[in-house]
């Protein structure tokens, strides 16, 4: 899985996840265009809150 991370002066958060790098790269561009106030990048790991909240499993269930 590939995760898009959003990092600003205070926080780091995972905002989305993708099965392929190609999808993640395409959406990374969209996130960067839509929000100039933070840095966005692709990561191989989700943040702690993302894993604990179950968003990964919720999103996977919605896609299947």
Backbone as JSON Lines, residues from 0, in Angstrom:
{"i":0,"aa":"X","n":[0.83,-1.18,0.0],"ca":[0.0,0.0,0.0],"c":[0.88,1.25,0.0]}
{"i":1,"aa":"X","n":[0.33,2.29,-0.59],"ca":[1.01,3.58,-0.63],"c":[0.09,4.61,0.02]}
{"i":2,"aa":"X","n":[0.67,5.46,0.84],"ca":[-0.1,6.44,1.6],"c":[0.36,7.84,1.25]}
{"i":3,"aa":"X","n":[-0.59,8.75,1.18],"ca":[-0.26,10.15,1.01],"c":[-0.29,10.79,2.39]}
{"i":4,"aa":"X","n":[0.83,11.41,2.73],"ca":[0.98,12.06,4.02],"c":[0.9,13.57,3.83]}
{"i":5,"aa":"X","n":[0.28,14.23,4.79],"ca":[0.21,15.7,4.81],"c":[0.98,16.18,6.03]}
{"i":6,"aa":"X","n":[1.93,17.05,5.8],"ca":[2.74,17.55,6.91],"c":[2.74,19.07,6.87]}
{"i":7,"aa":"X","n":[2.34,19.67,7.99],"ca":[2.43,21.12,8.11],"c":[3.36,21.43,9.28]}
{"i":8,"aa":"X","n":[3.33,22.65,9.78],"ca":[4.26,23.02,10.85],"c":[4.08,22.22,12.13]}
{"i":9,"aa":"X","n":[2.86,21.76,12.4],"ca":[2.59,21.07,13.65],"c":[2.31,19.58,13.51]}
{"i":10,"aa":"X","n":[1.63,19.2,12.45],"ca":[1.07,17.85,12.4],"c":[1.52,17.06,11.18]}
{"i":11,"aa":"X","n":[1.47,15.76,11.35],"ca":[1.65,14.82,10.26],"c":[0.41,13.94,10.25]}
{"i":12,"aa":"X","n":[-0.21,13.81,9.09],"ca":[-1.39,12.94,9.02],"c":[-1.44,12.23,7.67]}
{"i":13,"aa":"X","n":[-2.0,11.04,7.69],"ca":[-2.25,10.3,6.46],"c":[-3.6,10.74,5.94]}
{"i":14,"aa":"X","n":[-3.66,11.11,4.67],"ca":[-4.91,11.6,4.11],"c":[-5.55,10.64,3.12]}
{"i":15,"aa":"X","n":[-4.77,9.69,2.58],"ca":[-5.33,8.76,1.61],"c":[-4.42,7.55,1.45]}
{"i":16,"aa":"X","n":[-4.98,6.48,0.9],"ca":[-4.17,5.29,0.62],"c":[-4.54,4.72,-0.74]}
{"i":17,"aa":"X","n":[-3.56,4.07,-1.37],"ca":[-3.74,3.52,-2.71],"c":[-3.03,2.2,-2.83]}
{"i":18,"aa":"X","n":[-3.54,1.36,-3.7],"ca":[-2.95,0.04,-3.92],"c":[-1.73,0.12,-4.83]}
{"i":19,"aa":"X","n":[-1.71,1.09,-5.74],"ca":[-0.58,1.19,-6.67],"c":[0.11,2.54,-6.54]}
{"i":20,"aa":"X","n":[1.39,2.54,-6.86],"ca":[2.17,3.78,-6.83],"c":[1.65,4.76,-7.88]}
{"i":21,"aa":"X","n":[1.24,4.25,-9.0],"ca":[0.74,5.1,-10.08],"c":[-0.47,5.92,-9.63]}
{"i":22,"aa":"X","n":[-1.41,5.27,-8.94],"ca":[-2.6,5.98,-8.42],"c":[-2.18,7.03,-7.4]}
{"i":23,"aa":"X","n":[-1.29,6.63,-6.5],"ca":[-0.84,7.55,-5.45],"c":[-0.15,8.77,-6.05]}
{"i":24,"aa":"X","n":[0.67,8.56,-7.06],"ca":[1.39,9.66,-7.71],"c":[0.42,10.63,-8.37]}
{"i":25,"aa":"X","n":[-0.6,10.11,-9.04],"ca":[-1.59,10.96,-9.69],"c":[-2.34,11.82,-8.68]}
{"i":26,"aa":"X","n":[-2.73,11.21,-7.56],"ca":[-3.47,11.96,-6.54],"c":[-2.58,12.91,-5.76]}
{"i":27,"aa":"X","n":[-1.31,12.58,-5.63],"ca":[-0.37,13.46,-4.94],"c":[-0.35,14.83,-5.62]}
{"i":28,"aa":"X","n":[-0.35,14.84,-6.92],"ca":[-0.39,16.09,-7.67],"c":[-1.65,16.89,-7.34]}
{"i":29,"aa":"X","n":[-2.77,16.22,-7.26],"ca":[-4.04,16.89,-6.93],"c":[-4.0,17.49,-5.52]}
{"i":30,"aa":"X","n":[-3.49,16.74,-4.57],"ca":[-3.39,17.26,-3.2],"c":[-2.48,18.48,-3.15]}
{"i":31,"aa":"X","n":[-1.37,18.44,-3.85],"ca":[-0.43,19.58,-3.84],"c":[-1.05,20.82,-4.47]}
{"i":32,"aa":"X","n":[-1.83,20.63,-5.52],"ca":[-2.49,21.77,-6.17],"c":[-3.55,22.38,-5.27]}
{"i":33,"aa":"X","n":[-4.28,21.52,-4.55],"ca":[-5.42,22.0,-3.77],"c":[-5.04,22.64,-2.43]}
{"i":34,"aa":"X","n":[-3.85,22.37,-1.92],"ca":[-3.48,22.9,-0.6],"c":[-2.01,23.27,-0.58]}
{"i":35,"aa":"X","n":[-1.75,24.56,-0.65],"ca":[-0.37,25.05,-0.64],"c":[0.17,25.23,0.78]}
{"i":36,"aa":"X","n":[-0.66,25.09,1.78],"ca":[-0.23,25.36,3.15],"c":[0.5,24.21,3.81]}
{"i":37,"aa":"X","n":[0.61,23.06,3.12],"ca":[1.27,21.9,3.71],"c":[2.08,21.17,2.64]}
{"i":38,"aa":"X","n":[2.95,20.3,3.13],"ca":[3.74,19.46,2.24],"c":[3.06,18.09,2.13]}
{"i":39,"aa":"X","n":[2.97,17.56,0.93],"ca":[2.39,16.24,0.69],"c":[3.45,15.34,0.08]}
{"i":40,"aa":"X","n":[3.47,14.08,0.51],"ca":[4.42,13.13,-0.05],"c":[3.87,11.71,0.09]}
{"i":41,"aa":"X","n":[4.46,10.79,-0.66],"ca":[4.05,9.39,-0.64],"c":[4.92,8.63,0.34]}
{"i":42,"aa":"X","n":[4.28,7.78,1.13],"ca":[4.98,7.0,2.14],"c":[4.53,5.54,2.06]}
{"i":43,"aa":"X","n":[5.36,4.66,2.53],"ca":[5.02,3.25,2.59],"c":[4.32,2.87,3.88]}
{"i":44,"aa":"X","n":[4.23,3.83,4.81],"ca":[3.58,3.57,6.09],"c":[2.54,4.64,6.37]}
{"i":45,"aa":"X","n":[1.45,4.23,6.98],"ca":[0.43,5.18,7.42],"c":[0.82,5.72,8.79]}
{"i":46,"aa":"X","n":[0.28,6.87,9.16],"ca":[0.54,7.4,10.49],"c":[-0.19,6.55,11.54]}
{"i":47,"aa":"X","n":[0.19,6.73,12.76],"ca":[-0.36,5.94,13.86],"c":[-1.88,6.07,13.95]}
{"i":48,"aa":"X","n":[-2.38,7.28,13.86],"ca":[-3.83,7.53,13.97],"c":[-4.6,6.81,12.87]}
{"i":49,"aa":"X","n":[-4.06,6.79,11.67],"ca":[-4.72,6.12,10.54],"c":[-4.87,4.63,10.83]}
{"i":50,"aa":"X","n":[-3.8,4.02,11.3],"ca":[-3.84,2.58,11.6],"c":[-4.77,2.29,12.76]}
{"i":51,"aa":"X","n":[-4.72,3.1,13.81],"ca":[-5.54,2.87,15.0],"c":[-7.03,3.09,14.75]}
{"i":52,"aa":"X","n":[-7.36,4.04,13.89],"ca":[-8.77,4.38,13.67],"c":[-9.47,3.38,12.76]}
{"i":53,"aa":"X","n":[-8.71,2.57,12.05],"ca":[-9.33,1.6,11.16],"c":[-9.71,2.18,9.81]}
{"i":54,"aa":"X","n":[-9.24,3.38,9.49],"ca":[-9.58,3.98,8.2],"c":[-9.09,3.13,7.05]}
{"i":55,"aa":"X","n":[-7.96,2.48,7.25],"ca":[-7.42,1.63,6.18],"c":[-8.39,0.5,5.87]}
{"i":56,"aa":"X","n":[-8.92,-0.16,6.87],"ca":[-9.85,-1.25,6.62],"c":[-11.19,-0.76,6.11]}
{"i":57,"aa":"X","n":[-11.64,0.41,6.57],"ca":[-12.89,0.99,6.07],"c":[-12.78,1.3,4.59]}
{"i":58,"aa":"X","n":[-11.67,1.91,4.2],"ca":[-11.48,2.28,2.81],"c":[-11.36,1.04,1.93]}
{"i":59,"aa":"X","n":[-10.65,0.03,2.41],"ca":[-10.5,-1.21,1.65],"c":[-11.87,-1.89,1.47]}
{"i":60,"aa":"X","n":[-12.69,-1.83,2.49],"ca":[-14.03,-2.42,2.41],"c":[-14.91,-1.69,1.41]}
{"i":61,"aa":"X","n":[-14.74,-0.38,1.31],"ca":[-15.55,0.41,0.4],"c":[-15.14,0.16,-1.05]}
{"i":62,"aa":"X","n":[-13.86,-0.13,-1.27],"ca":[-13.36,-0.35,-2.62],"c":[-13.77,-1.72,-3.13]}
{"i":63,"aa":"X","n":[-13.75,-2.73,-2.29],"ca":[-14.02,-4.1,-2.71],"c":[-15.47,-4.29,-3.14]}
